[in-house]
């Protein structure tokens, strides 16, 4: 049986664009209008960034991730109880961009 891909499903933003809306039936014979569109519930890529006293390079590292072409990602920053400004920098980024999740250990895990 030949699988039919409807051209109407291919119209619109690609699934990796920021806030992409895709049909849950993409690649099937159903029409896009048969189903409501939705925002992808889980990011396509998860990026882990372990940090400890990283204030010197942290802004540059996070900005580098945010400037990538791929926008369907989450950035998980894990802070190993930094004693410098790492915490405030990470919290500021997490408030500014919902794709960033920040976790701070209460003590250094060595």
Kinemage of the C-alpha trace (Angstrom):
@kinemage 1
@onewidth
@group {chain A} dominant
@subgroup {mainchain}
@vectorlist {calphas} color= white
{ca unk a 1} P 0.000 0.000 0.000
{ca unk a 2} L 1.434 3.353 -1.031
{ca unk a 3} L 1.618 6.001 1.665
{ca unk a 4} L 0.172 9.312 0.501
{ca unk a 5} L 1.602 12.539 1.877
{ca unk a 6} L -0.795 15.432 1.562
{ca unk a 7} L 0.830 18.659 0.343
{ca unk a 8} L -1.349 20.723 2.693
{ca unk a 9} L 0.498 19.181 5.618
{ca unk a 10} L 3.813 20.413 4.289
{ca unk a 11} L 2.744 24.065 4.239
{ca unk a 12} L 3.658 26.362 7.110
{ca unk a 13} L 6.619 26.541 9.447
{ca unk a 14} L 8.983 23.627 9.780
{ca unk a 15} L 8.765 21.724 13.087
{ca unk a 16} L 12.148 23.024 14.233
{ca unk a 17} L 11.298 26.714 13.910
{ca unk a 18} L 10.594 28.671 17.083
{ca unk a 19} L 7.062 27.965 18.310
{ca unk a 20} L 6.480 25.680 15.331
{ca unk a 21} L 2.956 24.395 14.940
{ca unk a 22} L 2.697 20.940 13.385
{ca unk a 23} L -0.094 18.524 12.621
{ca unk a 24} L -0.112 15.326 14.689
{ca unk a 25} L -1.097 13.531 11.489
{ca unk a 26} L 1.799 14.713 9.338
{ca unk a 27} L 2.699 12.035 6.795
{ca unk a 28} L -0.766 10.428 6.828
{ca unk a 29} L -3.689 10.807 4.448
{ca unk a 30} L -5.622 12.990 6.911
{ca unk a 31} L -6.021 16.658 6.056
{ca unk a 32} L -4.510 19.310 8.317
{ca unk a 33} L -7.958 20.773 8.870
{ca unk a 34} L -9.159 17.425 10.288
{ca unk a 35} L -7.104 17.973 13.402
{ca unk a 36} L -6.194 20.976 15.526
{ca unk a 37} L -2.584 22.038 15.339
{ca unk a 38} L -0.498 22.076 18.453
{ca unk a 39} L 2.825 23.279 19.770
{ca unk a 40} L 5.305 20.432 20.194
{ca unk a 41} L 5.029 19.350 23.872
{ca unk a 42} L 8.642 18.211 24.143
{ca unk a 43} L 11.678 19.856 22.572
{ca unk a 44} L 13.472 18.006 19.815
{ca unk a 45} L 16.877 18.462 21.505
{ca unk a 46} L 17.946 18.692 25.158
{ca unk a 47} L 21.271 20.362 25.878
{ca unk a 48} L 22.954 19.841 29.237
{ca unk a 49} L 25.347 22.480 30.560
{ca unk a 50} L 27.082 21.611 33.844
{ca unk a 51} L 28.589 24.683 35.512
{ca unk a 52} L 30.656 25.591 38.570
{ca unk a 53} L 31.865 29.149 39.198
{ca unk a 54} L 31.368 29.872 35.515
{ca unk a 55} L 30.552 33.589 35.598
{ca unk a 56} L 33.516 34.463 33.378
{ca unk a 57} L 32.283 32.480 30.339
{ca unk a 58} L 28.657 31.651 31.157
{ca unk a 59} L 26.949 34.498 29.303
{ca unk a 60} L 28.892 33.771 26.138
{ca unk a 61} L 28.174 30.032 26.361
{ca unk a 62} L 24.423 30.477 26.872
{ca unk a 63} L 24.155 33.134 24.146
{ca unk a 64} L 25.948 30.749 21.784
{ca unk a 65} L 23.288 28.098 22.377
{ca unk a 66} L 20.453 30.619 21.980
{ca unk a 67} L 21.834 31.851 18.639
{ca unk a 68} L 21.730 28.425 16.962
{ca unk a 69} L 19.494 27.946 13.923
{ca unk a 70} L 17.616 25.133 15.628
{ca unk a 71} L 15.115 26.676 18.037
{ca unk a 72} L 13.265 23.549 19.206
{ca unk a 73} L 15.472 22.756 22.202
{ca unk a 74} L 15.727 23.029 25.944
{ca unk a 75} L 18.881 24.102 27.742
{ca unk a 76} L 19.261 22.493 31.159
{ca unk a 77} L 21.880 24.242 33.281
{ca unk a 78} L 23.073 22.285 36.315
{ca unk a 79} L 24.994 24.400 38.819
{ca unk a 80} L 27.225 22.517 41.260
{ca unk a 81} L 26.783 25.055 44.111
{ca unk a 82} L 28.759 27.904 42.550
{ca unk a 83} L 30.007 30.628 44.872
{ca unk a 84} L 30.333 33.389 42.255
{ca unk a 85} L 27.654 35.165 40.178
{ca unk a 86} L 26.753 32.015 38.238
{ca unk a 87} L 23.423 31.646 40.019
{ca unk a 88} L 22.166 35.145 39.256
{ca unk a 89} L 23.290 34.912 35.622
{ca unk a 90} L 21.490 31.581 35.139
{ca unk a 91} L 18.320 32.785 36.865
{ca unk a 92} L 18.241 35.893 34.655
{ca unk a 93} L 18.548 33.769 31.495
{ca unk a 94} L 15.871 31.332 32.723
{ca unk a 95} L 13.443 34.202 33.358
{ca unk a 96} L 14.125 35.655 29.932
{ca unk a 97} L 13.779 32.443 27.904
{ca unk a 98} L 11.376 29.596 28.727
{ca unk a 99} L 13.614 27.062 26.934
{ca unk a 100} L 16.193 27.419 29.725
{ca unk a 101} L 15.834 25.384 32.906
{ca unk a 102} L 18.167 26.052 35.822
{ca unk a 103} L 18.936 23.643 38.656
{ca unk a 104} L 21.317 24.450 41.492
{ca unk a 105} L 22.702 21.874 43.906
{ca unk a 106} L 22.536 23.019 47.530
{ca unk a 107} L 26.068 21.703 48.091
{ca unk a 108} L 29.009 20.871 45.861
{ca unk a 109} L 28.899 17.244 44.772
{ca unk a 110} L 32.651 16.982 44.040
